[in-house]
């Protein structure tokens, strides 16, 4: 192919990128924001919805989630509330998060600007998207055996 992938941890990837040991770097926020701010790196492509469906998840042990639906619902509801606050207060949120991540406030704020903070229960469509990724990872031998995403999710439950 046209590219030769090299799998590196974020810090090693940045070092390789800055030293020109690699020509391009695929990375996620806040590491992307940090590289943009520090090196002036140019974004060639991003995870714009429709190009890449980029989901983030909150996880709970299945048995706990099934036995404690009120706790799960309360966490879900609070996550929605926090997401609304974060969208309206990006700078203040960045000031709170930056020390926890060990990153400058402006880097964290740039990363936060790219997040949607839109918490929703997992749908069949989301599970199907994840299944495609899992199948691709298995075909590429990035994971040793095939997995069924449906075995890991509780559809329709927050």
Secondary structure as GFF3:
##gff-version 3
##sequence-region A 1 158
A	DSSP	alpha_helix	10	18	.	.	.	ID=ss1
A	DSSP	alpha_helix	31	39	.	.	.	ID=ss2
A	DSSP	alpha_helix	62	67	.	.	.	ID=ss3
A	DSSP	alpha_helix	69	88	.	.	.	ID=ss4
A	DSSP	alpha_helix	90	101	.	.	.	ID=ss5
A	DSSP	alpha_helix	105	113	.	.	.	ID=ss6
A	DSSP	alpha_helix	124	139	.	.	.	ID=ss7
A	DSSP	three_ten_helix	149	151	.	.	.	ID=ss8
###
